[in-house]
Amino acid sequence: MARRMRKGSRAAKEPSNGPDTAAQGGFWHPLSIEDVEKVAKTAIRILTDIGLSETPSILCDAVISNGGRFVDGRLLYSRDLIEATLKNTPRTVRLAGQIKAHDLMVGGQSVYAGTGGAAPNIYDQYTQDYRPSKLHDLYSAARLSDALDHVQFFSRSLVAGDIDDPLAFDLATATACLLGTSKHVMVQASQPAHVIQIAEICYEIAGSEAAFRDRPFLSLNINHAVPPLRAHDESFAVMAEAVHHGIPVHCNVFGQLGASSPVTMAGSVAQTLAETLAGLAFVHALDPKAPRIAGPRPMIIDLRTGGMAGGAGEQIMATALAVQVLRYWDLPCSVIAGATDSKRPDFQAGYEKALTINTAIQAGANLITQAVGTQAALMGVSFSAMVADNDMLGAIKRANIAPEITQDTLMFDEIKEVVAGEGHYLGRPETYARMRSDFLYPNIADRSPLDVWSTSDHSDIEERSNTIANTILESHWPNHLPEALRLKLTRQFSLRQQKDLQE
């Protein structure tokens, strides 16, 4: 049933800077294999011996028909169903872009980072405060993500707070994301009936249902469990509709250590993994080949206040433990990292994001959401932070693409020549040739000499990022859809276009 972690393959000799290049993760193993097995076994035992409460009939029918039992108001999963799920879950899930250059192959040791969070607030640079977000803010966030090289997918990062009707909200959200970027899009659906209409939009964009099923460029984030160990009725129904319509699903569980999950890290991770397995096994019962991704989110809170502490050192370890078990099971997975409590892209945001994102990569998470632009403990998004975080992601990605070690790269003969000759490598042809292929140069970070800086305007990273964000949003209007379809959708959902700003 269980699979031991495998060593990764070497990266390509000259990795691209582009968003289609995955970092390589899974090289940090804080737990021994014996401890991994203890957590894994406990997660399974929680599901077979404690089970879920408040379970809808669609879930009960699927689990009981696969050997589960309903005892004293709780649905107990069978070990056979869990073992079949772990054995047969697809090891790689294609999350396609609307153009192939943005396809993500999720699984193994490939790691991709992008947005997320569904925050209700956007940072307004003019008032220097947060305000409730609207649909056009979400559309702007998608357009900005589309232009940022190291943002590899767009998970709905902002809420369209100006739309009250649930169906209109879900359809406008999906459309704004799909129009705003050609990268893979992740959204949510509040009701199962909404999934059908979201699927119809996707089929129209793809050209047919078969074309979308072959290359699904939209997936659904589904929080199917309410910790501790309660099923969410509507979410399981949404999951079933998504499977039926060929939409990949993210089986996400958001537990809070010491509040909705146990206060010990081992207990919190074990419970969160059990709740995640509950969704994966349900999908397996519906269709063993259906694309699904495990999304455990054991989150740290500040027990003094009850507020989130997504940048805490404990968050690093909780995420790593969950991912290490999922690597042991060899399941495609996603996590939250970068959930800083800082309100602006300052020093606190920088170190909290860099630490949590880099360690999530090293642990081997395949998808990292909330890694771009998220501020204020997932309650807000800053466009300038998105630009700054893009620089950060480029550096982190490059730090996790191992160099190839060959006789050519060891450069013994070149070293011998240089020490006997000019004494430096600056004029060497190989230095010039590798200047671009081997190095990633930041767009925002300040590398200017001190004397140049002394005569500059002394702008900080937020100011420089804000200038670039504004420039992108004024000029970048993706047109990856056929013109007639693009106009139809923008008019249907009242989304601004470049011509509207010019009139």
Sequence and secondary structure as in RCSB ss.txt:
>XXXX:A:sequence
MARRMRKGSRAAKEPSNGPDTAAQGGFWHPLSIEDVEKVAKTAIRILTDIGLSETPSILCDAVISNGGRFVDGRL
LYSRDLIEATLKNTPRTVRLAGQIKAHDLMVGGQSVYAGTGGAAPNIYDQYTQDYRPSKLHDLYSAARLSDALDH
VQFFSRSLVAGDIDDPLAFDLATATACLLGTSKHVMVQASQPAHVIQIAEICYEIAGSEAAFRDRPFLSLNINHA
VPPLRAHDESFAVMAEAVHHGIPVHCNVFGQLGASSPVTMAGSVAQTLAETLAGLAFVHALDPKAPRIAGPRPMI
IDLRTGGMAGGAGEQIMATALAVQVLRYWDLPCSVIAGATDSKRPDFQAGYEKALTINTAIQAGANLITQAVGTQ
AALMGVSFSAMVADNDMLGAIKRANIAPEITQDTLMFDEIKEVVAGEGHYLGRPETYARMRSDFLYPNIADRSPL
DVWSTSDHSDIEERSNTIANTILESHWPNHLPEALRLKLTRQFSLRQQKDLQE
>XXXX:A:secstr
            SS  SSTT  EE      S HHHHHHHHHHHHHIIIII EES  HHHHHHHHTTT EEETTEE
E  HHHHHHHHHHS SEEEE  SSGGG EEEETTEEEE     BSEEEETTTTEEEE  HHHHHHHHHHHHH TT
  EEE  B  TT  SHHHHHHHHHHHHHHH SSEEEE  SSHHHHHHHHHHHHHHHSSHHHHHHS  EEEEEE E
ETTTEE HHHHHHHHHHHHTT  EEEEEEEEBTTTB SSHHHHHHHHHHHHHHHHHHHHHH TTS EEEEEEEE 
B TTT  B TTSHHHHHHHHHHHHHHHHHT  BEEE      SSSSHHHHHHHHHHHHHHHHHT SEEES SSEE
TTTTEE HHHHHHHHHHHHHHHHHTS     HHHHTHHHHHHHHHTTS STT HHHHHHHHHS    SSS    H
HHHHTS    HHHHHHHHHHHHHHH     S HHHHHHHHHHTT   HHHHH 
